[in-house]
Amino acid sequence: MAGSYRGLILDFGGVLTTRMRLNGEAFERAANLVPAEVLGIRTVHHTTDPTATANLLDSLLLIHQAGPTGADRD
């Protein structure tokens, strides 16, 4: 799994000033991914617990590894 990810966006309370959906679609095209391959945006509000943050990231990685339909990837 190492090296298989191209990016991860973390926002720690700032204001996102970009269009996430459009940027996600552009990333999919540039990376030759199937449309809607990029994960949806998940938020955790006011999380200061490092364990909770690590658990969230682990769950996102597991979802990505399984694919958007939940099927295992090759």
Jmol script that loads the backbone (N, CA, C; Angstrom):
load data "model"
ATOM      1  N   MET A   1       0.815  -1.184   0.000  1.00  0.00           N
ATOM      2  CA  MET A   1       0.000   0.000   0.000  1.00  0.00           C
ATOM      3  C   MET A   1       0.866   1.258   0.000  1.00  0.00           C
ATOM      4  N   ALA A   2       2.096   1.186   0.438  1.00  0.00           N
ATOM      5  CA  ALA A   2       2.954   2.364   0.458  1.00  0.00           C
ATOM      6  C   ALA A   2       3.146   2.900  -0.947  1.00  0.00           C
ATOM      7  N   GLY A   3       3.020   4.211  -1.084  1.00  0.00           N
ATOM      8  CA  GLY A   3       3.214   4.838  -2.380  1.00  0.00           C
ATOM      9  C   GLY A   3       1.999   4.809  -3.281  1.00  0.00           C
ATOM     10  N   SER A   4       0.892   4.238  -2.830  1.00  0.00           N
ATOM     11  CA  SER A   4      -0.273   4.140  -3.700  1.00  0.00           C
ATOM     12  C   SER A   4      -1.197   5.345  -3.573  1.00  0.00           C
ATOM     13  N   TYR A   5      -0.924   6.258  -2.646  1.00  0.00           N
ATOM     14  CA  TYR A   5      -1.772   7.431  -2.462  1.00  0.00           C
ATOM     15  C   TYR A   5      -1.082   8.661  -3.024  1.00  0.00           C
ATOM     16  N   ARG A   6      -1.858   9.519  -3.677  1.00  0.00           N
ATOM     17  CA  ARG A   6      -1.303  10.723  -4.272  1.00  0.00           C
ATOM     18  C   ARG A   6      -1.537  11.958  -3.415  1.00  0.00           C
ATOM     19  N   GLY A   7      -2.495  11.911  -2.504  1.00  0.00           N
ATOM     20  CA  GLY A   7      -2.742  13.098  -1.706  1.00  0.00           C
ATOM     21  C   GLY A   7      -3.706  12.854  -0.571  1.00  0.00           C
ATOM     22  N   LEU A   8      -3.611  13.678   0.424  1.00  0.00           N
ATOM     23  CA  LEU A   8      -4.501  13.643   1.574  1.00  0.00           C
ATOM     24  C   LEU A   8      -4.702  15.081   2.007  1.00  0.00           C
ATOM     25  N   ILE A   9      -5.944  15.479   2.164  1.00  0.00           N
ATOM     26  CA  ILE A   9      -6.239  16.846   2.575  1.00  0.00           C
ATOM     27  C   ILE A   9      -6.720  16.825   4.016  1.00  0.00           C
ATOM     28  N   LEU A  10      -6.030  17.571   4.849  1.00  0.00           N
ATOM     29  CA  LEU A  10      -6.437  17.733   6.244  1.00  0.00           C
ATOM     30  C   LEU A  10      -6.695  19.213   6.471  1.00  0.00           C
ATOM     31  N   ASP A  11      -7.822  19.538   7.065  1.00  0.00           N
ATOM     32  CA  ASP A  11      -8.153  20.925   7.376  1.00  0.00           C
ATOM     33  C   ASP A  11      -8.382  21.018   8.872  1.00  0.00           C
ATOM     34  N   PHE A  12      -7.519  21.717   9.546  1.00  0.00           N
ATOM     35  CA  PHE A  12      -7.596  21.815  10.998  1.00  0.00           C
ATOM     36  C   PHE A  12      -8.269  23.112  11.441  1.00  0.00           C
ATOM     37  N   GLY A  13      -9.450  23.369  10.897  1.00  0.00           N
ATOM     38  CA  GLY A  13     -10.229  24.506  11.353  1.00  0.00           C
ATOM     39  C   GLY A  13     -10.143  25.737  10.484  1.00  0.00           C
ATOM     40  N   GLY A  14      -9.392  25.678   9.423  1.00  0.00           N
ATOM     41  CA  GLY A  14      -9.303  26.817   8.519  1.00  0.00           C
ATOM     42  C   GLY A  14     -10.473  26.835   7.553  1.00  0.00           C
ATOM     43  N   VAL A  15     -10.446  27.783   6.660  1.00  0.00           N
ATOM     44  CA  VAL A  15     -11.492  27.906   5.650  1.00  0.00           C
ATOM     45  C   VAL A  15     -10.928  27.415   4.322  1.00  0.00           C
ATOM     46  N   LEU A  16     -11.590  26.424   3.728  1.00  0.00           N
ATOM     47  CA  LEU A  16     -11.168  25.963   2.409  1.00  0.00           C
ATOM     48  C   LEU A  16     -11.634  26.973   1.375  1.00  0.00           C
ATOM     49  N   THR A  17     -10.718  27.439   0.549  1.00  0.00           N
ATOM     50  CA  THR A  17     -11.066  28.458  -0.439  1.00  0.00           C
ATOM     51  C   THR A  17     -11.056  27.901  -1.852  1.00  0.00           C
ATOM     52  N   THR A  18     -10.998  26.596  -1.981  1.00  0.00           N
ATOM     53  CA  THR A  18     -11.019  25.980  -3.304  1.00  0.00           C
ATOM     54  C   THR A  18     -12.306  25.189  -3.470  1.00  0.00           C
ATOM     55  N   ARG A  19     -12.615  24.863  -4.687  1.00  0.00           N
ATOM     56  CA  ARG A  19     -13.803  24.069  -4.985  1.00  0.00           C
ATOM     57  C   ARG A  19     -13.416  22.595  -4.944  1.00  0.00           C
ATOM     58  N   MET A  20     -13.713  21.951  -3.824  1.00  0.00           N
ATOM     59  CA  MET A  20     -13.254  20.587  -3.600  1.00  0.00           C
ATOM     60  C   MET A  20     -13.785  19.605  -4.642  1.00  0.00           C
ATOM     61  N   ARG A  21     -15.058  19.698  -5.001  1.00  0.00           N
ATOM     62  CA  ARG A  21     -15.622  18.755  -5.974  1.00  0.00           C
ATOM     63  C   ARG A  21     -14.932  18.906  -7.321  1.00  0.00           C
ATOM     64  N   LEU A  22     -14.759  20.141  -7.785  1.00  0.00           N
ATOM     65  CA  LEU A  22     -14.110  20.363  -9.077  1.00  0.00           C
ATOM     66  C   LEU A  22     -12.649  19.925  -9.041  1.00  0.00           C
ATOM     67  N   ASN A  23     -11.967  20.208  -7.943  1.00  0.00           N
ATOM     68  CA  ASN A  23     -10.574  19.774  -7.818  1.00  0.00           C
ATOM     69  C   ASN A  23     -10.475  18.253  -7.760  1.00  0.00           C
ATOM     70  N   GLY A  24     -11.424  17.608  -7.095  1.00  0.00           N
ATOM     71  CA  GLY A  24     -11.447  16.143  -7.057  1.00  0.00           C
ATOM     72  C   GLY A  24     -11.653  15.553  -8.439  1.00  0.00           C
ATOM     73  N   GLU A  25     -12.561  16.140  -9.208  1.00  0.00           N
ATOM     74  CA  GLU A  25     -12.794  15.656 -10.574  1.00  0.00           C
ATOM     75  C   GLU A  25     -11.555  15.858 -11.442  1.00  0.00           C
ATOM     76  N   ALA A  26     -10.881  16.991 -11.285  1.00  0.00           N
ATOM     77  CA  ALA A  26      -9.651  17.243 -12.043  1.00  0.00           C
ATOM     78  C   ALA A  26      -8.568  16.236 -11.661  1.00  0.00           C
ATOM     79  N   PHE A  27      -8.471  15.918 -10.363  1.00  0.00           N
ATOM     80  CA  PHE A  27      -7.503  14.925  -9.911  1.00  0.00           C
ATOM     81  C   PHE A  27      -7.810  13.566 -10.524  1.00  0.00           C
ATOM     82  N   GLU A  28      -9.090  13.183 -10.546  1.00  0.00           N
ATOM     83  CA  GLU A  28      -9.478  11.898 -11.136  1.00  0.00           C
ATOM     84  C   GLU A  28      -9.051  11.823 -12.599  1.00  0.00           C
ATOM     85  N   ARG A  29      -9.294  12.895 -13.343  1.00  0.00           N
ATOM     86  CA  ARG A  29      -8.896  12.909 -14.765  1.00  0.00           C
ATOM     87  C   ARG A  29      -7.376  12.805 -14.902  1.00  0.00           C
ATOM     88  N   ALA A  30      -6.638  13.590 -14.107  1.00  0.00           N
ATOM     89  CA  ALA A  30      -5.177  13.602 -14.200  1.00  0.00           C
ATOM     90  C   ALA A  30      -4.568  12.258 -13.808  1.00  0.00           C
ATOM     91  N   ALA A  31      -5.197  11.561 -12.864  1.00  0.00           N
ATOM     92  CA  ALA A  31      -4.686  10.280 -12.381  1.00  0.00           C
ATOM     93  C   ALA A  31      -5.294   9.090 -13.111  1.00  0.00           C
ATOM     94  N   ASN A  32      -6.105   9.364 -14.145  1.00  0.00           N
ATOM     95  CA  ASN A  32      -6.778   8.307 -14.913  1.00  0.00           C
ATOM     96  C   ASN A  32      -7.595   7.378 -14.019  1.00  0.00           C
ATOM     97  N   LEU A  33      -8.309   7.963 -13.059  1.00  0.00           N
ATOM     98  CA  LEU A  33      -9.170   7.189 -12.170  1.00  0.00           C
ATOM     99  C   LEU A  33     -10.586   7.146 -12.720  1.00  0.00           C
ATOM    100  N   VAL A  34     -11.312   6.136 -12.303  1.00  0.00           N
ATOM    101  CA  VAL A  34     -12.724   6.034 -12.643  1.00  0.00           C
ATOM    102  C   VAL A  34     -13.441   7.209 -11.976  1.00  0.00           C
ATOM    103  N   PRO A  35     -14.409   7.860 -12.662  1.00  0.00           N
ATOM    104  CA  PRO A  35     -15.134   8.958 -12.013  1.00  0.00           C
ATOM    105  C   PRO A  35     -15.717   8.516 -10.673  1.00  0.00           C
ATOM    106  N   ALA A  36     -15.665   9.406  -9.713  1.00  0.00           N
ATOM    107  CA  ALA A  36     -16.144   9.177  -8.342  1.00  0.00           C
ATOM    108  C   ALA A  36     -15.236   8.236  -7.557  1.00  0.00           C
ATOM    109  N   GLU A  37     -14.018   8.013  -8.038  1.00  0.00           N
ATOM    110  CA  GLU A  37     -13.056   7.167  -7.327  1.00  0.00           C
ATOM    111  C   GLU A  37     -12.534   7.864  -6.070  1.00  0.00           C
ATOM    112  N   VAL A  38     -12.387   9.181  -6.143  1.00  0.00           N
ATOM    113  CA  VAL A  38     -11.874   9.932  -5.007  1.00  0.00           C
ATOM    114  C   VAL A  38     -12.906   9.903  -3.888  1.00  0.00           C
ATOM    115  N   LEU A  39     -12.425   9.722  -2.687  1.00  0.00           N
ATOM    116  CA  LEU A  39     -13.333   9.658  -1.536  1.00  0.00           C
ATOM    117  C   LEU A  39     -14.090  10.954  -1.351  1.00  0.00           C
ATOM    118  N   GLY A  40     -15.274  10.841  -0.808  1.00  0.00           N
ATOM    119  CA  GLY A  40     -16.023  12.024  -0.410  1.00  0.00           C
ATOM    120  C   GLY A  40     -15.340  12.688   0.769  1.00  0.00           C
ATOM    121  N   ILE A  41     -15.771  13.858   1.056  1.00  0.00           N
ATOM    122  CA  ILE A  41     -15.179  14.621   2.146  1.00  0.00           C
ATOM    123  C   ILE A  41     -15.830  14.201   3.461  1.00  0.00           C
ATOM    124  N   ARG A  42     -15.007  13.921   4.440  1.00  0.00           N
ATOM    125  CA  ARG A  42     -15.504  13.599   5.780  1.00  0.00           C
ATOM    126  C   ARG A  42     -14.972  14.653   6.737  1.00  0.00           C
ATOM    127  N   THR A  43     -15.757  14.984   7.708  1.00  0.00           N
ATOM    128  CA  THR A  43     -15.316  16.007   8.650  1.00  0.00           C
ATOM    129  C   THR A  43     -15.395  15.498  10.082  1.00  0.00           C
ATOM    130  N   VAL A  44     -14.501  15.981  10.880  1.00  0.00           N
ATOM    131  CA  VAL A  44     -14.529  15.754  12.317  1.00  0.00           C
ATOM    132  C   VAL A  44     -14.365  17.138  12.932  1.00  0.00           C
ATOM    133  N   HIS A  45     -15.349  17.565  13.672  1.00  0.00           N
ATOM    134  CA  HIS A  45     -15.319  18.911  14.230  1.00  0.00           C
ATOM    135  C   HIS A  45     -14.721  18.912  15.628  1.00  0.00           C
ATOM    136  N   HIS A  46     -13.813  19.836  15.853  1.00  0.00           N
ATOM    137  CA  HIS A  46     -13.233  20.081  17.172  1.00  0.00           C
ATOM    138  C   HIS A  46     -12.585  18.834  17.773  1.00  0.00           C
ATOM    139  N   THR A  47     -11.890  18.075  16.959  1.00  0.00           N
ATOM    140  CA  THR A  47     -11.194  16.894  17.455  1.00  0.00           C
ATOM    141  C   THR A  47      -9.779  17.287  17.861  1.00  0.00           C
ATOM    142  N   THR A  48      -9.483  17.156  19.133  1.00  0.00           N
ATOM    143  CA  THR A  48      -8.130  17.437  19.609  1.00  0.00           C
ATOM    144  C   THR A  48      -7.443  16.174  20.097  1.00  0.00           C
ATOM    145  N   ASP A  49      -8.165  15.066  20.104  1.00  0.00           N
ATOM    146  CA  ASP A  49      -7.626  13.798  20.571  1.00  0.00           C
ATOM    147  C   ASP A  49      -6.835  13.135  19.443  1.00  0.00           C
ATOM    148  N   PRO A  50      -5.521  12.972  19.598  1.00  0.00           N
ATOM    149  CA  PRO A  50      -4.727  12.378  18.524  1.00  0.00           C
ATOM    150  C   PRO A  50      -5.137  10.945  18.190  1.00  0.00           C
ATOM    151  N   THR A  51      -5.632  10.203  19.174  1.00  0.00           N
ATOM    152  CA  THR A  51      -6.083   8.836  18.906  1.00  0.00           C
ATOM    153  C   THR A  51      -7.317   8.846  18.014  1.00  0.00           C
ATOM    154  N   ALA A  52      -8.253   9.748  18.278  1.00  0.00           N
ATOM    155  CA  ALA A  52      -9.453   9.853  17.440  1.00  0.00           C
ATOM    156  C   ALA A  52      -9.076  10.244  16.016  1.00  0.00           C
ATOM    157  N   THR A  53      -8.117  11.151  15.873  1.00  0.00           N
ATOM    158  CA  THR A  53      -7.669  11.557  14.543  1.00  0.00           C
ATOM    159  C   THR A  53      -7.035  10.378  13.815  1.00  0.00           C
ATOM    160  N   ALA A  54      -6.189   9.616  14.498  1.00  0.00           N
ATOM    161  CA  ALA A  54      -5.556   8.445  13.880  1.00  0.00           C
ATOM    162  C   ALA A  54      -6.600   7.415  13.476  1.00  0.00           C
ATOM    163  N   ASN A  55      -7.611   7.206  14.313  1.00  0.00           N
ATOM    164  CA  ASN A  55      -8.675   6.255  13.975  1.00  0.00           C
ATOM    165  C   ASN A  55      -9.445   6.702  12.744  1.00  0.00           C
ATOM    166  N   LEU A  56      -9.725   7.999  12.627  1.00  0.00           N
ATOM    167  CA  LEU A  56     -10.416   8.515  11.451  1.00  0.00           C
ATOM    168  C   LEU A  56      -9.581   8.270  10.199  1.00  0.00           C
ATOM    169  N   LEU A  57      -8.289   8.580  10.257  1.00  0.00           N
ATOM    170  CA  LEU A  57      -7.428   8.379   9.092  1.00  0.00           C
ATOM    171  C   LEU A  57      -7.348   6.904   8.720  1.00  0.00           C
ATOM    172  N   ASP A  58      -7.259   6.025   9.716  1.00  0.00           N
ATOM    173  CA  ASP A  58      -7.253   4.586   9.439  1.00  0.00           C
ATOM    174  C   ASP A  58      -8.528   4.167   8.726  1.00  0.00           C
ATOM    175  N   SER A  59      -9.682   4.682   9.164  1.00  0.00           N
ATOM    176  CA  SER A  59     -10.941   4.298   8.527  1.00  0.00           C
ATOM    177  C   SER A  59     -11.005   4.811   7.102  1.00  0.00           C
ATOM    178  N   LEU A  60     -10.468   6.010   6.852  1.00  0.00           N
ATOM    179  CA  LEU A  60     -10.458   6.530   5.479  1.00  0.00           C
ATOM    180  C   LEU A  60      -9.567   5.679   4.585  1.00  0.00           C
ATOM    181  N   LEU A  61      -8.413   5.255   5.101  1.00  0.00           N
ATOM    182  CA  LEU A  61      -7.513   4.418   4.310  1.00  0.00           C
ATOM    183  C   LEU A  61      -8.158   3.071   4.002  1.00  0.00           C
ATOM    184  N   LEU A  62      -8.864   2.503   4.978  1.00  0.00           N
ATOM    185  CA  LEU A  62      -9.534   1.223   4.746  1.00  0.00           C
ATOM    186  C   LEU A  62     -10.642   1.366   3.710  1.00  0.00           C
ATOM    187  N   ILE A  63     -11.392   2.453   3.759  1.00  0.00           N
ATOM    188  CA  ILE A  63     -12.444   2.682   2.773  1.00  0.00           C
ATOM    189  C   ILE A  63     -11.828   2.833   1.393  1.00  0.00           C
ATOM    190  N   HIS A  64     -10.742   3.601   1.290  1.00  0.00           N
ATOM    191  CA  HIS A  64     -10.102   3.802  -0.011  1.00  0.00           C
ATOM    192  C   HIS A  64      -9.543   2.494  -0.548  1.00  0.00           C
ATOM    193  N   GLN A  65      -8.923   1.708   0.320  1.00  0.00           N
ATOM    194  CA  GLN A  65      -8.346   0.438  -0.103  1.00  0.00           C
ATOM    195  C   GLN A  65      -9.429  -0.495  -0.627  1.00  0.00           C
ATOM    196  N   ALA A  66     -10.601  -0.476  -0.007  1.00  0.00           N
ATOM    197  CA  ALA A  66     -11.696  -1.341  -0.436  1.00  0.00           C
ATOM    198  C   ALA A  66     -12.374  -0.815  -1.688  1.00  0.00           C
ATOM    199  N   GLY A  67     -12.244   0.459  -1.962  1.00  0.00           N
ATOM    200  CA  GLY A  67     -12.886   1.042  -3.132  1.00  0.00           C
ATOM    201  C   GLY A  67     -14.235   1.628  -2.777  1.00  0.00           C
ATOM    202  N   PRO A  68     -14.766   2.465  -3.667  1.00  0.00           N
ATOM    203  CA  PRO A  68     -16.007   3.169  -3.355  1.00  0.00           C
ATOM    204  C   PRO A  68     -17.211   2.251  -3.190  1.00  0.00           C
ATOM    205  N   THR A  69     -17.167   1.047  -3.741  1.00  0.00           N
ATOM    206  CA  THR A  69     -18.304   0.129  -3.622  1.00  0.00           C
ATOM    207  C   THR A  69     -18.114  -0.860  -2.480  1.00  0.00           C
ATOM    208  N   GLY A  70     -16.943  -0.833  -1.837  1.00  0.00           N
ATOM    209  CA  GLY A  70     -16.661  -1.761  -0.753  1.00  0.00           C
ATOM    210  C   GLY A  70     -15.981  -3.031  -1.229  1.00  0.00           C
ATOM    211  N   ALA A  71     -15.828  -3.189  -2.544  1.00  0.00           N
ATOM    212  CA  ALA A  71     -15.170  -4.378  -3.093  1.00  0.00           C
ATOM    213  C   ALA A  71     -13.662  -4.235  -2.953  1.00  0.00           C
ATOM    214  N   ASP A  72     -12.995  -5.333  -2.669  1.00  0.00           N
ATOM    215  CA  ASP A  72     -11.536  -5.296  -2.567  1.00  0.00           C
ATOM    216  C   ASP A  72     -10.933  -4.960  -3.919  1.00  0.00           C
ATOM    217  N   ARG A  73      -9.820  -4.247  -3.845  1.00  0.00           N
ATOM    218  CA  ARG A  73      -9.092  -3.877  -5.063  1.00  0.00           C
ATOM    219  C   ARG A  73      -8.073  -4.951  -5.398  1.00  0.00           C
ATOM    220  N   ASP A  74      -7.609  -4.896  -6.631  1.00  0.00           N
ATOM    221  CA  ASP A  74      -6.560  -5.833  -7.070  1.00  0.00           C
ATOM    222  C   ASP A  74      -5.243  -5.492  -6.432  1.00  0.00           C
TER     223      ASP A  74
END
end "model"
wireframe off; spacefill off
backbone 0.3
color backbone group
